[in-house]
Amino acid sequence: MATFLVTGGCGFIGSHLCAGLAAQGHGIRVLDDLSTGSEANLVPGAELLRGNVADPDAVRDAMAGADGCFHLAAIASVERGVRDWLATHRTNLSGTVAVLEAARPRGAGGVGPAGGTPVVYASSAAVYGDCAALPLDEDAPTRPLSAYGADKLGCELHARVAGAVHGIPTLGLRFFNVFGPRQDPRSPYSGVISIFCDRLSRGERVDVFGDGGQTRDFVFVGDVVAALVAALPAASSTAPVLNVCTGRSTSVLELAAAVAGLSGRGLDLRHQPARSGEIRHSLGSPERARRILGLGPPLGLSEGLASVLSWMRSKAAGSAGG
């Protein structure tokens, strides 16, 4: 079986990916500085190299001998990008360049095989910005409104250079709103689903910013893992990018009502002032990814929410018993 490097493999999406790769019998090497991930998420048998993805030496050592790389390490906080612009840029864009540099063919400054190490990397729907024409397909204009979105678009451009100049096969996946178990509701990086599930399962009030009519395309982490695994054989020096989404939109109010219904709790909402600059609607087109990667239908929102609530109940029971 193959050996794969997963940057950010102790994080939310990365730990789910590692579990999927381990289930297929692959060897796993994880590069993670544990700034947001947890060593408790490390898959049994995986090798952990603690280091920063923006450190070229750490990345080069981690890439040596790998058959492929899944690059997920990032600072996925828009607010952090405002507060600490340069540091987030180093991780989100310079880190990607370090990964691509290490993936270069042997003899060209890299440690990869003769044709370069294939790299599948996480991009984001944030590259689109606030685009009125929905659903968003991969040919929609890219007009990021945040440093995070700008860096993710920069990753795509550098991947294009990696293919054109160095022959490195890559494939970028534009994640929409990913949710699932292991997403810590108390983390500043958590999404609205983990927060709603946590608070409503406790019978607590939830805050809604603005009127709650904002819509998002929520995609379950298991479907994201399926896309990542399927993407590696499709990596190419032409540097394709694909959406990872469901093609279904859900408003914040609809989401809150669904979580309340599944948790058996009454819905206690408190409306807060709308967030400045928040995108009103986001909806992706999954058709190209389904065709190229051979993906099946996504998990339904209710099934995904039930999985998150079940994980939270089991975690709470474990804490109470431990």
C-alpha positions in Angstrom: 0.0 0.0 0.0 1.0 3.6 -0.4 2.3 6.1 2.1 0.7 9.5 2.2 1.6 12.8 3.9 -1.3 14.7 5.4 -0.6 18.2 6.5 -3.0 19.3 9.2 -3.8 15.6 9.9 -4.7 16.2 13.5 -7.4 18.7 12.6 -11.1 18.3 11.9 -11.0 17.4 8.2 -7.5 16.0 8.3 -8.2 13.4 11.0 -11.3 12.1 9.2 -9.1 11.8 6.0 -6.4 9.9 7.9 -9.1 7.5 9.3 -10.3 6.9 5.7 -6.8 6.3 4.4 -6.0 4.0 7.3 -9.1 1.9 6.6 -7.8 1.3 3.1 -4.5 0.0 4.6 -2.3 3.0 3.6 0.6 4.3 5.6 0.1 7.8 7.0 2.5 10.5 7.9 1.1 13.6 9.5 2.7 17.1 9.6 0.9 19.3 12.2 2.0 22.0 14.6 -1.0 21.2 16.8 -1.9 24.9 17.0 -5.6 24.0 16.2 -5.5 20.3 15.8 -5.2 17.8 18.7 -2.9 14.8 19.1 -5.9 12.9 20.4 -7.2 13.0 16.8 -4.2 11.2 15.5 -5.1 7.9 13.8 -3.5 4.9 15.5 -0.4 3.8 13.6 0.1 7.2 11.9 3.5 8.9 12.2 3.3 12.4 13.7 5.9 15.0 12.7 5.3 18.1 14.7 6.2 21.1 12.7 4.9 24.2 10.8 3.9 23.8 7.2 5.6 27.1 6.4 9.0 25.6 7.5 10.6 24.3 4.2 12.9 21.9 6.0 10.1 20.4 8.0 8.0 19.9 4.9 10.9 18.5 2.9 11.6 15.9 5.6 7.9 15.0 5.8 7.5 14.7 2.1 10.5 12.3 1.6 9.3 8.9 0.4 5.6 9.9 0.3 3.6 8.6 -2.6 1.2 11.6 -2.4 0.4 14.6 -0.3 -3.0 15.8 1.0 -2.3 19.5 2.0 -5.0 20.6 4.5 -3.0 22.7 7.0 -4.3 26.2 7.2 -5.5 29.0 9.5 -9.2 28.9 8.4 -10.3 32.0 10.3 -11.4 35.2 8.4 -11.2 37.2 11.7 -7.6 36.0 12.3 -6.7 37.1 8.8 -7.9 40.6 9.7 -6.1 40.6 13.1 -2.8 38.9 12.1 -2.7 39.2 8.3 1.0 38.4 7.7 1.1 35.3 10.0 -2.0 33.8 8.4 -0.5 34.5 5.0 2.6 32.7 5.9 0.7 29.6 6.8 -2.0 29.7 4.2 0.1 30.6 1.1 3.7 30.3 1.9 2.9 26.9 3.5 1.4 25.8 0.2 4.4 27.0 -1.7 6.6 25.0 0.7 4.5 21.9 0.0 4.8 22.4 -3.8 8.5 23.0 -3.5 9.0 19.7 -1.7 6.9 17.9 -4.2 9.2 19.0 -7.1 10.9 16.1 -9.0 14.2 14.9 -7.6 17.1 16.8 -9.1 15.0 20.0 -9.3 15.3 20.9 -5.6 12.5 18.6 -4.4 12.3 15.2 -2.8 9.5 13.7 -4.9 9.7 11.0 -7.5 10.8 11.6 -11.1 7.5 13.2 -12.1 7.0 15.0 -8.8 4.8 14.0 -5.9 1.0 14.5 -6.6 -0.6 17.0 -4.3 -4.3 17.4 -3.5 -4.8 20.6 -1.5 -7.7 22.4 0.2 -8.9 25.5 -1.5 -12.1 27.3 -0.5 -15.4 28.7 -1.7 -14.0 32.0 -0.2 -12.2 32.5 -3.5 -15.5 33.4 -5.1 -16.4 36.3 -2.8 -19.9 37.6 -3.0 -21.1 36.4 -6.5 -24.7 36.9 -7.4 -24.9 34.2 -10.0 -25.8 31.0 -8.2 -25.0 28.2 -8.1 -21.3 28.8 -8.4 -19.5 26.6 -10.8 -15.7 26.5 -11.2 -15.8 29.0 -14.0 -17.4 31.7 -11.9 -15.4 34.9 -11.3 -13.0 34.7 -8.3 -13.3 37.9 -6.2 -12.2 37.1 -2.7 -13.2 39.5 0.1 -10.9 38.2 2.8 -7.2 37.5 3.3 -8.1 33.8 3.7 -9.9 33.8 0.3 -7.1 35.7 -1.4 -4.5 33.2 -0.1 -6.6 30.2 -1.2 -6.8 31.8 -4.7 -3.0 32.3 -4.5 -2.7 28.6 -3.7 -4.5 27.8 -7.0 -2.3 30.1 -9.0 0.9 28.6 -7.5 -0.4 25.1 -8.2 -0.8 26.2 -11.8 2.9 27.3 -11.8 3.9 24.1 -10.2 2.4 22.1 -13.0 3.4 24.4 -15.9 7.0 24.9 -14.7 7.9 21.8 -12.7 5.4 19.2 -14.0 3.9 18.6 -10.5 0.5 17.0 -10.6 -2.0 18.8 -8.4 -5.7 19.1 -7.8 -7.4 21.8 -5.7 -10.7 21.3 -3.9 -12.9 24.3 -3.2 -14.6 23.3 0.1 -17.9 25.0 0.9 -19.2 24.8 4.5 -17.9 21.6 5.9 -19.4 20.1 9.0 -19.3 16.8 11.0 -18.1 15.1 14.2 -14.9 16.4 15.8 -15.5 20.0 15.0 -15.0 21.7 18.3 -17.9 24.1 19.0 -15.7 26.1 21.4 -13.0 26.7 18.8 -12.9 30.1 17.0 -12.6 28.0 13.8 -15.8 26.1 14.3 -18.8 26.5 12.0 -22.4 27.4 12.8 -23.5 23.8 12.8 -21.2 22.7 15.6 -22.2 25.7 17.6 -26.0 25.2 17.1 -25.7 21.5 17.8 -23.8 22.1 21.0 -26.1 24.8 22.4 -29.4 23.3 21.4 -28.4 19.9 22.7 -27.9 21.7 26.0 -31.2 23.5 25.8 -29.4 26.8 25.5 -30.3 29.9 23.4 -28.6 30.3 20.0 -27.5 33.6 18.5 -28.4 34.4 14.9 -26.7 37.3 13.2 -29.0 39.5 11.1 -32.4 38.1 10.0 -31.1 34.5 9.6 -32.0 34.4 6.0 -28.3 33.9 5.0 -27.9 30.6 3.1 -25.0 28.2 2.8 -24.1 25.0 1.1 -23.3 22.6 4.0 -21.3 19.5 3.1 -20.7 16.6 5.4 -17.1 15.8 6.2 -17.4 12.1 5.0 -18.3 13.4 1.6 -15.2 15.7 1.7 -13.0 12.7 2.5 -14.5 10.8 -0.4 -13.6 13.8 -2.7 -10.1 14.0 -1.3 -9.3 10.3 -1.8 -10.8 10.3 -5.3 -8.9 13.5 -6.3 -5.4 12.1 -5.9 -5.5 9.9 -9.1 -7.1 12.8 -10.9 -4.2 15.2 -10.0 -2.6 16.7 -13.1 0.0 19.2 -14.2 -2.9 21.2 -15.6 -3.8 22.1 -12.0 -7.6 21.5 -12.1 -9.8 22.9 -9.3 -13.2 21.5 -8.3 -16.0 22.4 -6.0 -16.8 20.2 -3.0 -20.4 21.0 -2.1 -23.9 19.6 -2.3 -25.8 22.0 -4.6 -28.4 22.5 -1.8 -28.8 25.7 0.1 -30.0 26.0 3.7 -30.8 29.2 5.6 -29.5 29.8 9.1 -33.1 29.8 10.4 -33.8 26.5 8.6 -30.7 25.1 10.1 -31.5 26.1 13.6 -35.0 24.6 13.3 -33.6 21.4 12.0 -31.1 21.0 14.8 -33.8 21.9 17.4 -36.1 19.2 16.0 -33.4 16.5 16.0 -32.3 17.4 19.5 -35.8 17.4 20.8 -35.4 20.9 22.2 -37.4 24.1 21.9 -35.9 26.8 19.7 -34.8 29.9 21.6 -33.4 32.4 19.2 -31.7 35.7 19.8 -31.0 38.0 16.9 -27.8 39.9 16.9 -26.7 42.7 14.6 -25.7 41.5 11.2 -22.0 40.9 10.6 -20.3 43.5 8.5 -19.3 42.2 5.0 -21.0 38.8 5.5 -21.9 37.1 2.2 -25.6 36.7 2.0 -25.9 33.6 -0.2 -23.4 30.8 -1.0 -24.3 27.8 -3.2 -22.0 25.6 -5.2 -22.5 23.4 -8.3 -21.2 19.9 -7.6 -21.7 18.6 -11.1 -18.1 18.8 -12.4 -16.6 17.2 -9.4 -19.2 14.4 -9.5 -18.4 13.7 -13.1 -14.6 13.9 -12.9 -14.2 12.2 -9.5 -17.1 9.7 -9.8 -18.7 10.9 -6.6 -22.1 9.6 -5.4 -24.9 11.7 -3.9 -24.0 13.6 -0.8 -25.3 12.7 2.7 -28.5 14.5 3.5 -28.4 17.4 6.0 -30.6 15.7 8.6 -28.4 12.6 8.6 -25.3 14.7 8.9 -26.8 16.7 11.8 -27.8 13.5 13.5 -24.3 12.2 13.3 -22.9 15.4 14.9 -25.5 15.3 17.7 -24.7 11.6 18.4 -21.0 12.4 18.6 -21.6 15.2 21.0 -23.8 13.0 23.2 -21.2 10.3 23.3 -18.4 12.8 24.1 -20.5 14.3 26.9 -21.2 10.8 28.3 -17.5 10.0 28.2 -16.6 13.2 30.0 -19.3 12.6 32.7 -18.0 9.0 33.2 -14.3 9.9 33.1 
